[in-house]
Amino acid sequence: MTNLYIDFDGVIVNSIDVTYKMASDLGIERNEENYSKFYQNLDWCDVLKKSKPINDSWKCLQKIIDSDKFNVAILTHVNSLAEIEEKVKMIRRHFKDITIISVPKSISKTNMLKAEGSVLVDDFVGNLDEWKAAGGYGIRFDLDMDGKGYPVIDRLDVLVDMID
Ligand SMILES: [Mg+2]
């Protein structure tokens, strides 16, 4: 079975849109230092309450699991322990036993797992570039279907027919 790693923010829920809006409402300037502080102190309970699933993502994940074609895990960058806790709580409301791997923001996702021969679905091209460089297969998730050089999807269930 193929290892399939699925990003959380911007793929399963639209939490990135929510946090960008929060930052802009607070007048936080878009630079690395400000954003890093902002993300470390974010109330993720609030963020996830305001976030919505993207294109039926929970149902799509169930279809992926039911296909029995993949070892599926959710692979998510996190900025704080509270962020892990809230994400796990949300995911566990939908799936009792899906694997959840949280990666500190400062570490590459590719450094946490063996990328070679495994699939990563991510909206952030930087993650896909690192994955590919390590021998993995990257698929971009993008609602405008802009692959930026990668195969692209805008809903998760198409993975079932896309990958053998
Ligand atoms: Mg993402």
Backbone and ligand atoms as CSV (ligand in chain L), in Angstrom:
chain,resi,resn,atom,element,x,y,z
A,1,MET,N,N,0.841,-1.213,0.000
A,1,MET,CA,C,0.000,0.000,0.000
A,1,MET,C,C,0.869,1.253,0.000
A,2,THR,N,N,0.411,2.230,-0.724
A,2,THR,CA,C,1.146,3.495,-0.812
A,2,THR,C,C,0.942,4.326,0.452
A,3,ASN,N,N,2.032,4.902,0.946
A,3,ASN,CA,C,1.895,5.862,2.042
A,3,ASN,C,C,1.379,7.180,1.477
A,4,LEU,N,N,0.287,7.651,2.042
A,4,LEU,CA,C,-0.325,8.897,1.567
A,4,LEU,C,C,-0.412,9.871,2.732
A,5,TYR,N,N,0.311,10.980,2.614
A,5,TYR,CA,C,0.311,11.996,3.662
A,5,TYR,C,C,-0.478,13.201,3.179
A,6,ILE,N,N,-1.451,13.591,3.978
A,6,ILE,CA,C,-2.336,14.689,3.579
A,6,ILE,C,C,-2.181,15.848,4.559
A,7,ASP,N,N,-1.878,17.003,4.010
A,7,ASP,CA,C,-1.753,18.235,4.783
A,7,ASP,C,C,-3.132,18.603,5.378
A,8,PHE,N,N,-3.119,19.400,6.428
A,8,PHE,CA,C,-4.374,19.781,7.092
A,8,PHE,C,C,-4.839,21.191,6.687
A,9,ASP,N,N,-4.012,22.189,7.025
A,9,ASP,CA,C,-4.410,23.587,6.777
A,9,ASP,C,C,-4.397,23.901,5.283
A,10,GLY,N,N,-5.529,24.329,4.762
A,10,GLY,CA,C,-5.585,24.681,3.346
A,10,GLY,C,C,-5.848,23.486,2.446
A,11,VAL,N,N,-6.030,22.306,3.050
A,11,VAL,CA,C,-6.359,21.101,2.268
A,11,VAL,C,C,-7.620,20.444,2.847
A,12,ILE,N,N,-7.616,20.210,4.149
A,12,ILE,CA,C,-8.782,19.597,4.794
A,12,ILE,C,C,-9.743,20.690,5.298
A,13,VAL,N,N,-9.207,21.698,5.939
A,13,VAL,CA,C,-10.037,22.854,6.339
A,13,VAL,C,C,-9.379,24.160,5.878
A,14,ASN,N,N,-10.223,25.205,5.776
A,14,ASN,CA,C,-9.720,26.487,5.257
A,14,ASN,C,C,-9.162,27.375,6.369
A,15,SER,N,N,-8.446,26.776,7.294
A,15,SER,CA,C,-7.921,27.499,8.454
A,15,SER,C,C,-6.925,28.611,8.086
A,16,ILE,N,N,-6.259,28.445,6.943
A,16,ILE,CA,C,-5.295,29.482,6.526
A,16,ILE,C,C,-6.039,30.786,6.225
A,17,ASP,N,N,-7.170,30.661,5.510
A,17,ASP,CA,C,-7.974,31.863,5.221
A,17,ASP,C,C,-8.412,32.519,6.520
A,18,VAL,N,N,-8.792,31.691,7.503
A,18,VAL,CA,C,-9.283,32.209,8.788
A,18,VAL,C,C,-8.165,32.953,9.523
A,19,THR,N,N,-6.978,32.353,9.569
A,19,THR,CA,C,-5.884,33.001,10.313
A,19,THR,C,C,-5.400,34.266,9.593
A,20,TYR,N,N,-5.385,34.263,8.270
A,20,TYR,CA,C,-4.984,35.476,7.539
A,20,TYR,C,C,-5.960,36.614,7.825
A,21,LYS,N,N,-7.249,36.266,7.886
A,21,LYS,CA,C,-8.244,37.303,8.163
A,21,LYS,C,C,-8.061,37.841,9.591
A,22,MET,N,N,-7.814,36.919,10.543
A,22,MET,CA,C,-7.590,37.345,11.926
A,22,MET,C,C,-6.388,38.283,12.011
A,23,ALA,N,N,-5.307,37.919,11.323
A,23,ALA,CA,C,-4.087,38.735,11.353
A,23,ALA,C,C,-4.355,40.101,10.728
A,24,SER,N,N,-5.105,40.098,9.649
A,24,SER,CA,C,-5.359,41.376,8.983
A,24,SER,C,C,-6.310,42.238,9.815
A,25,ASP,N,N,-7.297,41.615,10.480
A,25,ASP,CA,C,-8.191,42.367,11.372
A,25,ASP,C,C,-7.418,42.999,12.528
A,26,LEU,N,N,-6.363,42.311,12.967
A,26,LEU,CA,C,-5.547,42.827,14.070
A,26,LEU,C,C,-4.493,43.820,13.578
A,27,GLY,N,N,-4.437,44.010,12.262
A,27,GLY,CA,C,-3.471,44.943,11.686
A,27,GLY,C,C,-2.047,44.445,11.758
A,28,ILE,N,N,-1.879,43.129,11.789
A,28,ILE,CA,C,-0.527,42.569,11.875
A,28,ILE,C,C,0.144,42.591,10.506
A,29,GLU,N,N,1.330,43.189,10.468
A,29,GLU,CA,C,2.059,43.292,9.215
A,29,GLU,C,C,2.575,41.931,8.792
A,30,ARG,N,N,2.550,41.715,7.481
A,30,ARG,CA,C,2.976,40.410,6.965
A,30,ARG,C,C,4.487,40.315,6.898
A,31,ASN,N,N,5.117,40.038,8.003
A,31,ASN,CA,C,6.530,39.666,7.921
A,31,ASN,C,C,6.752,38.463,8.826
A,32,GLU,N,N,7.902,37.817,8.641
A,32,GLU,CA,C,8.109,36.519,9.279
A,32,GLU,C,C,8.043,36.596,10.802
A,33,GLU,N,N,8.678,37.641,11.377
A,33,GLU,CA,C,8.734,37.751,12.835
A,33,GLU,C,C,7.338,37.954,13.428
A,34,ASN,N,N,6.597,38.903,12.869
A,34,ASN,CA,C,5.238,39.177,13.369
A,34,ASN,C,C,4.334,37.953,13.229
A,35,TYR,N,N,4.421,37.327,12.049
A,35,TYR,CA,C,3.552,36.189,11.799
A,35,TYR,C,C,3.892,35.005,12.693
A,36,SER,N,N,5.181,34.812,12.922
A,36,SER,CA,C,5.588,33.697,13.763
A,36,SER,C,C,5.051,33.885,15.189
A,37,LYS,N,N,5.145,35.106,15.728
A,37,LYS,CA,C,4.577,35.407,17.057
A,37,LYS,C,C,3.060,35.214,17.058
A,38,PHE,N,N,2.437,35.741,16.031
A,38,PHE,CA,C,0.981,35.645,15.910
A,38,PHE,C,C,0.532,34.178,15.922
A,39,TYR,N,N,1.222,33.335,15.167
A,39,TYR,CA,C,0.828,31.923,15.086
A,39,TYR,C,C,1.098,31.169,16.379
A,40,GLN,N,N,2.165,31.551,17.081
A,40,GLN,CA,C,2.475,30.865,18.336
A,40,GLN,C,C,1.424,31.137,19.413
A,41,ASN,N,N,0.809,32.304,19.337
A,41,ASN,CA,C,-0.145,32.686,20.388
A,41,ASN,C,C,-1.606,32.561,19.969
A,42,LEU,N,N,-1.824,32.034,18.796
A,42,LEU,CA,C,-3.190,31.938,18.280
A,42,LEU,C,C,-4.084,31.024,19.122
A,43,ASP,N,N,-5.345,31.408,19.232
A,43,ASP,CA,C,-6.347,30.566,19.888
A,43,ASP,C,C,-6.897,29.593,18.829
A,44,TRP,N,N,-6.334,28.385,18.805
A,44,TRP,CA,C,-6.705,27.441,17.740
A,44,TRP,C,C,-8.098,26.881,17.903
A,45,CYS,N,N,-8.610,26.927,19.119
A,45,CYS,CA,C,-9.999,26.523,19.343
A,45,CYS,C,C,-10.903,27.448,18.525
A,46,ASP,N,N,-10.633,28.729,18.609
A,46,ASP,CA,C,-11.386,29.731,17.872
A,46,ASP,C,C,-11.166,29.587,16.362
A,47,VAL,N,N,-9.908,29.404,15.969
A,47,VAL,CA,C,-9.593,29.277,14.540
A,47,VAL,C,C,-10.378,28.115,13.927
A,48,LEU,N,N,-10.339,26.961,14.614
A,48,LEU,CA,C,-10.970,25.780,14.018
A,48,LEU,C,C,-12.492,25.857,14.071
A,49,LYS,N,N,-13.011,26.605,15.063
A,49,LYS,CA,C,-14.460,26.831,15.094
A,49,LYS,C,C,-14.910,27.611,13.864
A,50,LYS,N,N,-14.056,28.536,13.443
A,50,LYS,CA,C,-14.398,29.393,12.301
A,50,LYS,C,C,-14.030,28.751,10.961
A,51,SER,N,N,-13.280,27.653,10.995
A,51,SER,CA,C,-12.813,27.031,9.751
A,51,SER,C,C,-13.849,26.060,9.199
A,52,LYS,N,N,-13.848,25.944,7.894
A,52,LYS,CA,C,-14.806,25.042,7.237
A,52,LYS,C,C,-14.054,23.970,6.442
A,53,PRO,N,N,-14.659,22.785,6.355
A,53,PRO,CA,C,-14.042,21.764,5.508
A,53,PRO,C,C,-14.025,22.226,4.045
A,54,ILE,N,N,-13.003,21.819,3.327
A,54,ILE,CA,C,-12.863,22.210,1.921
A,54,ILE,C,C,-13.391,21.082,1.026
A,55,ASN,N,N,-14.358,21.419,0.190
A,55,ASN,CA,C,-14.913,20.470,-0.786
A,55,ASN,C,C,-15.144,19.073,-0.202
A,56,ASP,N,N,-15.945,19.034,0.864
A,56,ASP,CA,C,-16.347,17.740,1.444
A,56,ASP,C,C,-15.169,16.898,1.928
A,57,SER,N,N,-14.163,17.555,2.467
A,57,SER,CA,C,-12.906,16.854,2.780
A,57,SER,C,C,-13.084,15.661,3.724
A,58,TRP,N,N,-13.968,15.776,4.710
A,58,TRP,CA,C,-14.107,14.660,5.656
A,58,TRP,C,C,-14.673,13.429,4.946
A,59,LYS,N,N,-15.678,13.658,4.104
A,59,LYS,CA,C,-16.262,12.539,3.342
A,59,LYS,C,C,-15.248,11.977,2.362
A,60,CYS,N,N,-14.476,12.870,1.743
A,60,CYS,CA,C,-13.441,12.426,0.798
A,60,CYS,C,C,-12.402,11.571,1.520
A,61,LEU,N,N,-12.014,11.974,2.711
A,61,LEU,CA,C,-11.036,11.188,3.476
A,61,LEU,C,C,-11.588,9.794,3.773
A,62,GLN,N,N,-12.863,9.751,4.103
A,62,GLN,CA,C,-13.492,8.446,4.364
A,62,GLN,C,C,-13.424,7.553,3.120
A,63,LYS,N,N,-13.677,8.157,1.946
A,63,LYS,CA,C,-13.601,7.396,0.685
A,63,LYS,C,C,-12.184,6.876,0.464
A,64,ILE,N,N,-11.212,7.706,0.774
A,64,ILE,CA,C,-9.811,7.307,0.609
A,64,ILE,C,C,-9.495,6.122,1.525
A,65,ILE,N,N,-9.954,6.201,2.755
A,65,ILE,CA,C,-9.728,5.108,3.717
A,65,ILE,C,C,-10.436,3.841,3.230
A,66,ASP,N,N,-11.693,4.007,2.796
A,66,ASP,CA,C,-12.490,2.855,2.345
A,66,ASP,C,C,-11.899,2.175,1.106
A,67,SER,N,N,-11.135,2.895,0.318
A,67,SER,CA,C,-10.563,2.314,-0.904
A,67,SER,C,C,-9.511,1.253,-0.574
A,68,ASP,N,N,-8.995,1.293,0.648
A,68,ASP,CA,C,-7.981,0.313,1.081
A,68,ASP,C,C,-6.727,0.327,0.223
A,69,LYS,N,N,-6.467,1.448,-0.426
A,69,LYS,CA,C,-5.297,1.534,-1.298
A,69,LYS,C,C,-4.106,2.204,-0.624
A,70,PHE,N,N,-4.356,2.839,0.496
A,70,PHE,CA,C,-3.310,3.685,1.082
A,70,PHE,C,C,-3.154,3.481,2.582
A,71,ASN,N,N,-1.914,3.703,3.035
A,71,ASN,CA,C,-1.696,3.985,4.447
A,71,ASN,C,C,-1.827,5.501,4.589
A,72,VAL,N,N,-2.916,5.946,5.166
A,72,VAL,CA,C,-3.197,7.384,5.184
A,72,VAL,C,C,-2.784,8.001,6.509
A,73,ALA,N,N,-2.178,9.176,6.433
A,73,ALA,CA,C,-1.921,9.957,7.643
A,73,ALA,C,C,-2.122,11.430,7.327
A,74,ILE,N,N,-2.537,12.166,8.341
A,74,ILE,CA,C,-2.615,13.621,8.215
A,74,ILE,C,C,-1.289,14.181,8.723
A,75,LEU,N,N,-0.659,14.992,7.893
A,75,LEU,CA,C,0.678,15.511,8.212
A,75,LEU,C,C,0.586,17.036,8.283
A,76,THR,N,N,0.702,17.581,9.503
A,76,THR,CA,C,0.425,19.005,9.660
A,76,THR,C,C,1.526,19.753,10.393
A,77,HIS,N,N,1.882,20.918,9.864
A,77,HIS,CA,C,2.816,21.795,10.575
A,77,HIS,C,C,2.097,22.482,11.730
A,78,VAL,N,N,2.778,22.596,12.857
A,78,VAL,CA,C,2.166,23.267,14.023
A,78,VAL,C,C,3.136,24.273,14.642
A,79,ASN,N,N,2.532,25.281,15.266
A,79,ASN,CA,C,3.312,26.355,15.883
A,79,ASN,C,C,3.286,26.299,17.402
A,80,SER,N,N,2.379,25.502,17.970
A,80,SER,CA,C,2.262,25.440,19.429
A,80,SER,C,C,1.614,24.113,19.833
A,81,LEU,N,N,1.778,23.769,21.111
A,81,LEU,CA,C,1.148,22.536,21.610
A,81,LEU,C,C,-0.368,22.659,21.577
A,82,ALA,N,N,-0.872,23.853,21.872
A,82,ALA,CA,C,-2.326,24.067,21.843
A,82,ALA,C,C,-2.872,23.804,20.441
A,83,GLU,N,N,-2.076,24.155,19.454
A,83,GLU,CA,C,-2.508,23.920,18.064
A,83,GLU,C,C,-2.643,22.419,17.798
A,84,ILE,N,N,-1.686,21.629,18.282
A,84,ILE,CA,C,-1.786,20.169,18.101
A,84,ILE,C,C,-3.055,19.662,18.784
A,85,GLU,N,N,-3.263,20.098,20.039
A,85,GLU,CA,C,-4.410,19.602,20.818
A,85,GLU,C,C,-5.726,19.880,20.097
A,86,GLU,N,N,-5.869,21.101,19.595
A,86,GLU,CA,C,-7.137,21.467,18.950
A,86,GLU,C,C,-7.323,20.736,17.617
A,87,LYS,N,N,-6.232,20.572,16.881
A,87,LYS,CA,C,-6.345,19.858,15.604
A,87,LYS,C,C,-6.715,18.392,15.840
A,88,VAL,N,N,-6.063,17.774,16.824
A,88,VAL,CA,C,-6.364,16.366,17.115
A,88,VAL,C,C,-7.822,16.226,17.547
A,89,LYS,N,N,-8.277,17.151,18.402
A,89,LYS,CA,C,-9.680,17.107,18.851
A,89,LYS,C,C,-10.627,17.153,17.655
A,90,MET,N,N,-10.353,18.066,16.735
A,90,MET,CA,C,-11.235,18.213,15.574
A,90,MET,C,C,-11.194,16.955,14.700
A,91,ILE,N,N,-10.000,16.472,14.402
A,91,ILE,CA,C,-9.875,15.301,13.525
A,91,ILE,C,C,-10.541,14.088,14.180
A,92,ARG,N,N,-10.380,13.953,15.496
A,92,ARG,CA,C,-10.953,12.790,16.196
A,92,ARG,C,C,-12.481,12.820,16.234
A,93,ARG,N,N,-13.071,13.980,16.017
A,93,ARG,CA,C,-14.539,14.017,15.916
A,93,ARG,C,C,-15.003,13.314,14.641
A,94,HIS,N,N,-14.099,13.218,13.666
A,94,HIS,CA,C,-14.453,12.594,12.382
A,94,HIS,C,C,-13.879,11.192,12.223
A,95,PHE,N,N,-12.669,10.990,12.748
A,95,PHE,CA,C,-11.999,9.695,12.591
A,95,PHE,C,C,-11.374,9.268,13.911
A,96,LYS,N,N,-11.727,8.066,14.345
A,96,LYS,CA,C,-11.223,7.573,15.627
A,96,LYS,C,C,-9.755,7.201,15.569
A,97,ASP,N,N,-9.321,6.705,14.403
A,97,ASP,CA,C,-7.977,6.120,14.409
A,97,ASP,C,C,-7.082,6.510,13.232
A,98,ILE,N,N,-7.405,7.573,12.533
A,98,ILE,CA,C,-6.488,7.994,11.468
A,98,ILE,C,C,-5.196,8.511,12.116
A,99,THR,N,N,-4.071,8.212,11.497
A,99,THR,CA,C,-2.781,8.673,12.047
A,99,THR,C,C,-2.629,10.179,11.832
A,100,ILE,N,N,-2.208,10.852,12.889
A,100,ILE,CA,C,-1.993,12.303,12.808
A,100,ILE,C,C,-0.533,12.573,13.178
A,101,ILE,N,N,0.194,13.191,12.272
A,101,ILE,CA,C,1.599,13.505,12.540
A,101,ILE,C,C,1.753,15.018,12.556
A,102,SER,N,N,2.145,15.546,13.719
A,102,SER,CA,C,2.355,16.993,13.792
A,102,SER,C,C,3.844,17.287,13.727
A,103,VAL,N,N,4.181,18.276,12.930
A,103,VAL,CA,C,5.574,18.627,12.679
A,103,VAL,C,C,5.793,20.074,13.125
A,104,PRO,N,N,6.780,20.313,14.006
A,104,PRO,CA,C,7.059,21.704,14.376
A,104,PRO,C,C,7.350,22.535,13.134
A,105,LYS,N,N,6.791,23.714,13.113
A,105,LYS,CA,C,6.897,24.587,11.933
A,105,LYS,C,C,8.347,24.760,11.468
A,106,SER,N,N,9.273,24.720,12.419
A,106,SER,CA,C,10.685,24.980,12.089
A,106,SER,C,C,11.365,23.791,11.401
A,107,ILE,N,N,10.669,22.655,11.346
A,107,ILE,CA,C,11.259,21.450,10.756
A,107,ILE,C,C,10.522,21.099,9.469
A,108,SER,N,N,11.283,20.686,8.453
A,108,SER,CA,C,10.663,20.294,7.194
A,108,SER,C,C,9.842,19.015,7.379
A,109,LYS,N,N,8.692,18.954,6.734
A,109,LYS,CA,C,7.877,17.728,6.778
A,109,LYS,C,C,8.700,16.537,6.281
A,110,THR,N,N,9.563,16.824,5.321
A,110,THR,CA,C,10.393,15.780,4.724
A,110,THR,C,C,11.395,15.202,5.725
A,111,ASN,N,N,11.726,15.959,6.757
A,111,ASN,CA,C,12.658,15.473,7.779
A,111,ASN,C,C,12.016,14.537,8.789
A,112,MET,N,N,10.689,14.451,8.772
A,112,MET,CA,C,9.988,13.658,9.776
A,112,MET,C,C,9.667,12.242,9.299
A,113,LEU,N,N,9.704,12.040,7.983
A,113,LEU,CA,C,9.246,10.761,7.419
A,113,LEU,C,C,10.117,10.392,6.242
A,114,LYS,N,N,10.000,9.159,5.822
A,114,LYS,CA,C,10.684,8.763,4.596
A,114,LYS,C,C,9.801,9.180,3.416
A,115,ALA,N,N,10.267,10.152,2.684
A,115,ALA,CA,C,9.469,10.668,1.568
A,115,ALA,C,C,9.518,9.723,0.364
A,116,GLU,N,N,10.631,9.045,0.195
A,116,GLU,CA,C,10.847,8.198,-0.981
A,116,GLU,C,C,9.689,7.213,-1.168
A,117,GLY,N,N,9.090,7.267,-2.352
A,117,GLY,CA,C,8.006,6.343,-2.669
A,117,GLY,C,C,6.676,6.701,-2.044
A,118,SER,N,N,6.622,7.799,-1.296
A,118,SER,CA,C,5.372,8.190,-0.624
A,118,SER,C,C,4.774,9.438,-1.275
A,119,VAL,N,N,3.477,9.574,-1.100
A,119,VAL,CA,C,2.759,10.694,-1.710
A,119,VAL,C,C,2.452,11.754,-0.653
A,120,LEU,N,N,2.703,13.017,-0.997
A,120,LEU,CA,C,2.309,14.141,-0.139
A,120,LEU,C,C,1.332,15.024,-0.903
A,121,VAL,N,N,0.199,15.298,-0.282
A,121,VAL,CA,C,-0.760,16.246,-0.845
A,121,VAL,C,C,-0.688,17.508,0.007
A,122,ASP,N,N,-0.335,18.622,-0.606
A,122,ASP,CA,C,-0.090,19.847,0.159
A,122,ASP,C,C,-0.438,21.055,-0.704
A,123,ASP,N,N,-0.897,22.133,-0.054
A,123,ASP,CA,C,-1.193,23.351,-0.817
A,123,ASP,C,C,0.048,24.231,-0.934
A,124,PHE,N,N,1.058,23.973,-0.107
A,124,PHE,CA,C,2.244,24.822,-0.089
A,124,PHE,C,C,3.354,24.200,-0.943
A,125,VAL,N,N,3.733,24.923,-2.002
A,125,VAL,CA,C,4.695,24.382,-2.967
A,125,VAL,C,C,6.060,24.104,-2.322
A,126,GLY,N,N,6.460,24.916,-1.348
A,126,GLY,CA,C,7.742,24.701,-0.667
A,126,GLY,C,C,7.830,23.304,-0.075
A,127,ASN,N,N,6.744,22.846,0.530
A,127,ASN,CA,C,6.721,21.487,1.094
A,127,ASN,C,C,6.857,20.428,0.002
A,128,LEU,N,N,6.191,20.687,-1.139
A,128,LEU,CA,C,6.240,19.721,-2.249
A,128,LEU,C,C,7.636,19.664,-2.863
A,129,ASP,N,N,8.288,20.810,-2.955
A,129,ASP,CA,C,9.651,20.850,-3.517
A,129,ASP,C,C,10.609,20.015,-2.660
A,130,GLU,N,N,10.504,20.157,-1.337
A,130,GLU,CA,C,11.379,19.388,-0.443
A,130,GLU,C,C,11.076,17.899,-0.536
A,131,TRP,N,N,9.790,17.597,-0.625
A,131,TRP,CA,C,9.342,16.205,-0.722
A,131,TRP,C,C,9.893,15.551,-1.985
A,132,LYS,N,N,9.763,16.265,-3.093
A,132,LYS,CA,C,10.227,15.761,-4.393
A,132,LYS,C,C,11.742,15.566,-4.380
A,133,ALA,N,N,12.459,16.533,-3.797
A,133,ALA,CA,C,13.918,16.449,-3.736
A,133,ALA,C,C,14.360,15.218,-2.947
A,134,ALA,N,N,13.517,14.771,-2.032
A,134,ALA,CA,C,13.853,13.593,-1.213
A,134,ALA,C,C,13.330,12.295,-1.834
A,135,GLY,N,N,12.817,12.393,-3.063
A,135,GLY,CA,C,12.385,11.179,-3.755
A,135,GLY,C,C,10.912,10.857,-3.598
A,136,GLY,N,N,10.159,11.780,-3.035
A,136,GLY,CA,C,8.722,11.564,-2.859
A,136,GLY,C,C,7.925,12.082,-4.050
A,137,TYR,N,N,6.636,11.765,-4.034
A,137,TYR,CA,C,5.745,12.182,-5.112
A,137,TYR,C,C,4.777,13.225,-4.546
A,138,GLY,N,N,4.824,14.431,-5.134
A,138,GLY,CA,C,4.005,15.528,-4.597
A,138,GLY,C,C,2.789,15.813,-5.446
A,139,ILE,N,N,1.687,16.113,-4.786
A,139,ILE,CA,C,0.464,16.533,-5.478
A,139,ILE,C,C,0.014,17.836,-4.836
A,140,ARG,N,N,-0.210,18.852,-5.658
A,140,ARG,CA,C,-0.641,20.125,-5.082
A,140,ARG,C,C,-2.154,20.152,-4.925
A,141,PHE,N,N,-2.597,20.672,-3.782
A,141,PHE,CA,C,-4.021,20.920,-3.578
A,141,PHE,C,C,-4.244,22.407,-3.792
A,142,ASP,N,N,-5.077,22.748,-4.767
A,142,ASP,CA,C,-5.300,24.167,-5.036
A,142,ASP,C,C,-6.688,24.367,-5.642
A,143,LEU,N,N,-7.454,25.274,-5.048
A,143,LEU,CA,C,-8.829,25.477,-5.498
A,143,LEU,C,C,-8.892,26.117,-6.884
A,144,ASP,N,N,-7.820,26.800,-7.300
A,144,ASP,CA,C,-7.777,27.354,-8.650
A,144,ASP,C,C,-7.140,26.376,-9.645
A,145,MET,N,N,-6.835,25.179,-9.168
A,145,MET,CA,C,-6.217,24.135,-9.998
A,145,MET,C,C,-4.923,24.634,-10.652
A,146,ASP,N,N,-4.135,25.369,-9.889
A,146,ASP,CA,C,-2.818,25.815,-10.346
A,146,ASP,C,C,-1.767,24.907,-9.696
A,147,GLY,N,N,-1.248,23.981,-10.485
A,147,GLY,CA,C,-0.348,22.962,-9.935
A,147,GLY,C,C,1.062,23.452,-9.647
A,148,LYS,N,N,1.436,24.597,-10.245
A,148,LYS,CA,C,2.807,25.107,-10.103
A,148,LYS,C,C,3.833,23.997,-10.367
A,149,GLY,N,N,3.607,23.233,-11.425
A,149,GLY,CA,C,4.563,22.195,-11.797
A,149,GLY,C,C,4.235,20.818,-11.238
A,150,TYR,N,N,3.200,20.724,-10.406
A,150,TYR,CA,C,2.827,19.423,-9.817
A,150,TYR,C,C,1.442,19.018,-10.320
A,151,PRO,N,N,1.144,17.709,-10.310
A,151,PRO,CA,C,-0.243,17.311,-10.548
A,151,PRO,C,C,-1.104,18.030,-9.507
A,152,VAL,N,N,-2.297,18.440,-9.902
A,152,VAL,CA,C,-3.094,19.272,-8.991
A,152,VAL,C,C,-4.502,18.720,-8.826
A,153,ILE,N,N,-5.033,18.864,-7.612
A,153,ILE,CA,C,-6.415,18.453,-7.328
A,153,ILE,C,C,-7.084,19.562,-6.505
A,154,ASP,N,N,-8.418,19.600,-6.555
A,154,ASP,CA,C,-9.135,20.550,-5.710
A,154,ASP,C,C,-10.142,19.847,-4.795
A,155,ARG,N,N,-10.137,18.516,-4.829
A,155,ARG,CA,C,-10.879,17.736,-3.833
A,155,ARG,C,C,-10.158,16.409,-3.632
A,156,LEU,N,N,-10.257,15.896,-2.411
A,156,LEU,CA,C,-9.367,14.799,-2.031
A,156,LEU,C,C,-9.770,13.442,-2.608
A,157,ASP,N,N,-11.074,13.225,-2.862
A,157,ASP,CA,C,-11.468,11.861,-3.251
A,157,ASP,C,C,-10.954,11.439,-4.631
A,158,VAL,N,N,-10.539,12.413,-5.463
A,158,VAL,CA,C,-10.000,12.022,-6.776
A,158,VAL,C,C,-8.687,11.254,-6.649
A,159,LEU,N,N,-8.074,11.309,-5.471
A,159,LEU,CA,C,-6.827,10.565,-5.253
A,159,LEU,C,C,-7.030,9.057,-5.427
A,160,VAL,N,N,-8.215,8.592,-5.128
A,160,VAL,CA,C,-8.493,7.157,-5.184
A,160,VAL,C,C,-8.224,6.607,-6.580
A,161,ASP,N,N,-8.624,7.353,-7.611
A,161,ASP,CA,C,-8.424,6.893,-8.994
A,161,ASP,C,C,-7.111,7.382,-9.591
A,162,MET,N,N,-6.511,8.344,-8.943
A,162,MET,CA,C,-5.317,8.995,-9.480
A,162,MET,C,C,-4.047,8.194,-9.192
A,163,ILE,N,N,-4.038,7.505,-8.072
A,163,ILE,CA,C,-2.820,6.805,-7.627
A,163,ILE,C,C,-3.081,5.309,-7.537
A,164,ASP,N,N,-2.105,4.536,-8.063
A,164,ASP,CA,C,-2.251,3.076,-7.973
A,164,ASP,C,C,-1.583,2.542,-6.727
L,1,MG,MG,MG,-1.214,23.673,4.091
